[in-house]
Amino acid sequence: MITAAATDSGGKTGRASITITVNNTPAALITAPATGATFEPGAAVTFTGSASDTEDGDLSATIAWTSSRDGALGTGRTITTSTLSTGTHTITATVTDSGGKTTHTMITITVNATPVVAITAPTGTTFEPGAAVTFTGSATDVEDGTLTSRIVWTSSRDGALGTGATIAVSTLSTGIHTITAAATDNANKTGRATITIAVNATPTVAITAPATGASLEPGATATFTATATDVEDGNLASAVIWTSSRDGLLGTGPSVTASTLSAGTHIIAASATDTAGKTGRATITVTVNATPRVSITAPASGSNYEPGTAVTFTATATDAEDGNLAARISWISSRDGVLGTGGSITTSTLSSGTHAIIASVTDSGGKSASVAISVLVNATPTVAITAPASGAILEIGAATTLTATASDPE
């Protein structure tokens, strides 16, 4: 209480009083979160503060928390809320002491969703050097809507690739790339998506021997030779793996030899895999097929026949794969051409002269064999004695003239 007093010369005193209060303003401090902090919508945000007063001591329990967007949030040293609306909030901590003195302290926070970014293409993970790779993505944001046009594409090896929903790149360097698509919203929040791709050349494999379509006898030794090169790894010939579609694994290396190929058609594959797991292949087709065996059993080579004589030709033909092929034997004369087909044929129209008679047969694998004999068609000369007549009686010592004719068709 403040009193003012005055006394006059007569000793009389007058007084006046007022009441005043001396009271310090409380001090308040927000210790968490830091001003400028950003939170996802729905995230639990904990606000922590302290408050003290010279007269009243610790007032932290009486701190009143408010948001410039959402109003009252709660009371106390610490409160937690997960319902802050999207946007920028001025968060105020207010405290009042018992003397009615009030103080405020404030921070600013932002509630802002991170953009959602997705990479939708490519779906493959390995590409050839120089190949055009198309990257496609999408980006959406709770606050800003679609951000697809803002996507920034980067490679962990090559740096910036381009901007936008879709880009095509054909200059990616060889190696493993982490491809990142990033989009930033208006509140400077960035969302990202990544994929990993490999740029790796497929090894080049070439089979140099034998030629495709080659035909081999069963048990014959076949040597397979190949080359294999790779842009990244160089010479891979030692890594070539040989397989047969019929017999499986044949061996490994630039050259393998096999003498146990089964009868039939084989697709022979040579493959080589580089250190990045990319496999190159080359194939050829070879056939393992025994040559048929043909034998003419009649007539004997060198036989001689009169023109018009019926001559019977007989032969046998067998094949390791097809068995008896006698019915397929084709008969040909070097003079008269085709004579017939079968294990045995008879002809009486052979022209005069020397004939090479050929019996040939082809198996189901296209392998042919033939055998030949020689026969002669030749008429016996015709001789006639024209004088004297048969039975003539001659005088001893008489001159006799003998006359004859001789002719031959040939």
QUIQUINOR-V132963 format. One record per run of one state. SS is the DSSP state (@ for helix, = for strand, . for the rest). FROM is the first residue (numbers start at 0). LEN is the number of residues. If there is no record, write none. Layout:
ss;from;len
SS;FROM;LEN
SS;FROM;LEN
//
This chain:
ss;from;len
.;0;1
=;1;6
.;7;5
=;12;6
.;18;8
=;26;6
.;32;5
=;37;2
.;39;5
=;44;9
.;53;3
=;56;2
.;58;1
@;59;3
.;62;1
=;63;4
.;67;3
=;70;5
.;75;2
=;77;4
.;81;5
=;86;10
.;96;5
=;101;10
.;111;4
=;115;6
.;121;4
=;125;2
.;127;5
=;132;9
.;141;3
=;144;2
.;146;1
@;147;3
.;150;1
=;151;4
.;155;3
=;158;5
.;163;2
=;165;4
.;169;5
=;174;10
.;184;5
=;189;10
.;199;4
=;203;6
.;209;5
=;214;2
.;216;5
=;221;9
.;230;3
=;233;2
.;235;1
@;236;3
.;239;1
=;240;4
.;244;3
=;247;5
.;252;2
=;254;4
.;258;5
=;263;10
.;273;5
=;278;10
.;288;4
=;292;6
.;298;4
=;302;3
.;305;5
=;310;9
.;319;3
=;322;2
.;324;1
@;325;3
.;328;1
=;329;4
.;333;3
=;336;5
.;341;2
=;343;4
.;347;5
=;352;10
.;362;5
=;367;10
.;377;4
=;381;6
.;387;15
=;402;5
.;407;3
//
